[in-house]
């Protein structure tokens, strides 16, 4: 296998994990008023983090071990970064760790959770667009 093929395979693995997190966020959100907004937000954040890492790998970079989705997006090439709403990504910052543990913080609302899923869906669409674009370019 070529290095390019290995990179695309690894990116696809990250994207599959991201897809699973987004699916979990959507399934939890379907519970409506009985949903746990913190769990939804966590899975949405994790999906975004993994989609961004997949994109970085596709671009030939090695993503850093971080939950900071804004920093990951800022490491992307400008053409991809331009599609990201960095303020929206920044809103996910506390969902990687804080919502998983008890402590003095403001619990996310169901509206926050729905917004987090929308953000994750937008990043998923960007990741899909660019991963397919890379595949198309490889076939030429």
Buried (B, 14 or more C-beta within 10 A) or exposed (E): EEEEEEBBEBBBEBBEBBBBBBEBBBEBBEEEEEBBBBBBBBBBBBBBBBBBBBBBBBBEBEBEEBBBBBBBBEBBEEEBBEBBEEEBBEBBBBBBEBBEEEEEEEEBEBEBBBBBBEBBBBBBEBBBEBBEEBEEEEEE
